[in-house]
Amino acid sequence: MLFSFILFFIIGFIPFVAAYFGLEITTQQTKKLLPSSLVYFSLFSIFKLFTVSALLTELQGHNIQTFIVTLVINSFEFVAFRSAYETNKVTNAEKGNTIAFWWAFLSAFLTTILSFISNSRTYEMEPHHISYAVSTLSYLFLMFAMQNFVLSIKKFTKIHQLTASQQLFVLLLGLPSALASIEPKGLFPSFVPDLLKIGSAALLWVVSKTIRNQKEEN
């Protein structure tokens, strides 16, 4: 079991090691930006943990209802993420990269730990565990999609003041987690939700870049 867990971590966090050096994350920036960002990350994590535990226990086995609830709950992460940017007065990608990276890393780390704990009694490395480990890449795509979207919105704009299309995008930010929550039930291979999670997060990142580029052109 220990070997499987170590292998799981090695596979899952290779993208984060590459991103850390690729984005030139500095210790100085981390010390400056991470502490206050952790407050918002923790608040959302607690909200998500208790809400998901309470609601999904009742919806266990109902894919459609679980999908909708997970979609809505995870879309609230944008509120916490944007609050971290506003608190740290982030106005450019260079400064925001540090928050986005560590937010993604902590999300992947927390999810991985909780998943391992919940499966600790029967945990054995299987093919879909590999795809689950690889799916941690989705957190990088998703957080940088959030960053692009945050930087495309005027500083003092409230959530309820966003246009209908912008509010829809915020809702869709919960899509990767919602797709990952679908139980195969023998209808398709167990690794499919993990691949959908990565694909949807990557698509949101591409769309967010388009939104941000349009804002900069205007």
Secondary structure in CASP SS format (residue, H / E / C, confidence):
PFRMAT SS
TARGET T0000
AUTHOR 0000-0000-0000
METHOD secondary structure of the structure
MODEL  1
M C 1.00
L H 1.00
F H 1.00
S H 1.00
F H 1.00
I H 1.00
L H 1.00
F H 1.00
F H 1.00
I H 1.00
I H 1.00
G H 1.00
F H 1.00
I H 1.00
P H 1.00
F H 1.00
V H 1.00
A H 1.00
A H 1.00
Y H 1.00
F H 1.00
G H 1.00
L C 1.00
E C 1.00
I C 1.00
T C 1.00
T H 1.00
Q H 1.00
Q H 1.00
T H 1.00
K H 1.00
K H 1.00
L H 1.00
L H 1.00
P H 1.00
S H 1.00
S H 1.00
L H 1.00
V H 1.00
Y H 1.00
F H 1.00
S H 1.00
L H 1.00
F H 1.00
S H 1.00
I H 1.00
F H 1.00
K H 1.00
L H 1.00
F H 1.00
T H 1.00
V H 1.00
S H 1.00
A H 1.00
L H 1.00
L H 1.00
T H 1.00
E H 1.00
L C 1.00
Q C 1.00
G C 1.00
H C 1.00
N H 1.00
I H 1.00
Q H 1.00
T H 1.00
F H 1.00
I H 1.00
V H 1.00
T H 1.00
L H 1.00
V H 1.00
I H 1.00
N H 1.00
S H 1.00
F C 1.00
E H 1.00
F H 1.00
V H 1.00
A H 1.00
F H 1.00
R H 1.00
S H 1.00
A H 1.00
Y H 1.00
E H 1.00
T H 1.00
N C 1.00
K C 1.00
V C 1.00
T C 1.00
N C 1.00
A H 1.00
E H 1.00
K H 1.00
G H 1.00
N H 1.00
T H 1.00
I H 1.00
A H 1.00
F H 1.00
W H 1.00
W H 1.00
A H 1.00
F H 1.00
L H 1.00
S H 1.00
A H 1.00
F H 1.00
L H 1.00
T H 1.00
T H 1.00
I H 1.00
L H 1.00
S H 1.00
F H 1.00
I H 1.00
S H 1.00
N C 1.00
S C 1.00
R C 1.00
T C 1.00
Y C 1.00
E C 1.00
M C 1.00
E C 1.00
P H 1.00
H H 1.00
H H 1.00
I H 1.00
S H 1.00
Y H 1.00
A H 1.00
V H 1.00
S C 1.00
T C 1.00
L H 1.00
S H 1.00
Y H 1.00
L H 1.00
F H 1.00
L H 1.00
M H 1.00
F H 1.00
A H 1.00
M H 1.00
Q H 1.00
N H 1.00
F H 1.00
V H 1.00
L H 1.00
S H 1.00
I C 1.00
K C 1.00
K C 1.00
F C 1.00
T C 1.00
K C 1.00
I H 1.00
H H 1.00
Q H 1.00
L C 1.00
T C 1.00
A H 1.00
S H 1.00
Q H 1.00
Q H 1.00
L H 1.00
F H 1.00
V H 1.00
L H 1.00
L H 1.00
L C 1.00
G C 1.00
L H 1.00
P H 1.00
S H 1.00
A H 1.00
L H 1.00
A H 1.00
S C 1.00
I C 1.00
E C 1.00
P C 1.00
K C 1.00
G C 1.00
L C 1.00
F C 1.00
P C 1.00
S C 1.00
F C 1.00
V H 1.00
P H 1.00
D H 1.00
L H 1.00
L H 1.00
K H 1.00
I H 1.00
G H 1.00
S H 1.00
A H 1.00
A H 1.00
L H 1.00
L H 1.00
W H 1.00
V H 1.00
V H 1.00
S H 1.00
K H 1.00
T H 1.00
I H 1.00
R H 1.00
N H 1.00
Q H 1.00
K H 1.00
E H 1.00
E H 1.00
N C 1.00
END
